[in-house]
Amino acid sequence: MTSHVLDPTPRTTADVFRADHPPAITVDPGDTVVVGSLDAAGHLERQTAPGQEQPLMFPSRRGHCLTGPIAVRGTRPGDMLGVHVVALRPGTWGWTVAGAAASPVTQRLGLAGGSPSWLLWELDADAGKATESRGFVRELAPFLGVMGVAPAEPGEHSTIPPRAGTGGNIDCRELVAGSTLYLPVEVPDALLYLGDGHAAQGDGEVGGTAIECPMTSEVVIDVAPDRPLPSVHAETPAGRVTFGFHADLNQATGDALADMVSWMQLLYGLDRATALALASTCVDMRITQIANQVWGVHALLPTGALS
């Protein structure tokens, strides 16, 4: 297998998903790619004070600054792509902002329309620590917020809402190094986009941003036949994960749970009712994110929960 390096440049970055997007690089299934990505906003220079305006790769800021797309030679609609995250290394700085944009959260808290609150972080990947300018310290737990393939529908598609069919802005903090995310392929050669590095995030991403940062990600990209589910799902150090994405929280929750019950049926040879009963004893239902126009919910079957 071959190793590739893909750095973020004007030619190799995108702020939308497109089925006809010329690939930044073409790889074979099983290849390794070391992908550099800017922070979600695409800053070309680091902030030196919280909220400082700096040049951006995409000044319109209509979506995330992503690296890609990566074409995976020979993949076809109906295939399942496996993206195995080997290593993640945050850059030296990150930012968080909350409070100004109108959302159910900011309206509930009386913050919508007010002044945003910015945090500026110094990141030490070797020590595994993030230090905020006021002195707060947070352990690093890096992952990519956006891992997704191009939708089949023509035209440009926003990077902001995650999609049940193709992934994207999933924002699941379980997708750390050692995880494999499985994505259904909808277009020839898959067209995989990666980015939106998060040095750390809580479940929910409640303020709308995590510790947004540049990231260097080493991934192995392969075709994954005979997966137990046709939908987006993952195997992580914490356990097996299924997802639901929908404007209705009940629907998102039900989708994530239904996929987990189906997976447990196959894993343990159970009827559906018994799988649900067992899930009730050990599966954790978590709010993945509330920030991206649709609810994200994930179901986690922890590693070793059943023997």
C-alpha positions, 0 to 999 in steps of 0.5 A: 500500500502507498502513503500520501501527504495532502496539505491544505492549499487553495487547490486542495481545500473546499467549503462545500460538498459536491459530487462533481468536485475535482479530487485533490488527490486520488488514492487506492483502497488501503492507502494511508494519507497524512492529511493537514487541515486548517481550523474550521474557519480556515485561518491562514494565520493564528489568532494572537488575541481572542477573537482577532480577525485574521485572513481566511482561506474562504472569506465568505465563511459559508462552511467549514474549511475542509481538505479534499476531496480524496478520490478512492479509486474504483469505489462505487455507489453502494460500497462502504468506505472505512476511514481508520484514524491512525493518529491525530495531532492538533496544531499549536493553537485553537479557539472557541466562541459562543453566545452571539449567533441566534439559536435555541440555546442562545435564545434560551440563555438570553444571549442571542444578538449580544456580544460573542465570548471568545476563548483562545487556547495554546495547545501542547500536543506532546503534553496533551494539554490545552491552556486558555488565555484566562488560565483554564486547562483542558486535557486534549482529546482530539478528533475530526468534526467533519468526516464525510463523502460527497452526496449524489445529488447535484449542486453544492451542499453545505458542510454544516448539517450532518447527513444520515447518508454520507456523514460530514459534520458529525462532531462525535467526540468518540472518533479519536485515534484508533476509530474507524468510521464507516461511510456509505458511498454515493458517487464514483470514487467516494470523494472523501472530505476531512477537517474541522479539527477539534482538540477537545469537545464535550458531548453536545458541543453546546456552545456551537464550537469546540476547541477549533484547531488545525489538525494533522490526521493520519488515516487509512482509507479502504473499502469495507465489505460485509458491514452489519449496517448500511448506514453511517456507523463506527468502531471506536476505542470506547465501543461500537457507535451508531448515529441519528441525524434529524431536525426532530430529536425523537427521530434522531434518537430512534434512528441511532437506537434502531441501528444499534439494536440491529447491530446487536441482533447480528452480533449476538444472534438475538431477536429484536425484542431481546436485543432491545432488552439487552440494549436497555442494560448497557447502551448509552444514548448521547446527544452528539451535537445540538449546533448544526441545524439538525440534532445529532444523537449517537448510541454507544455499546461500550467495549466489554459491556457484554460477554 
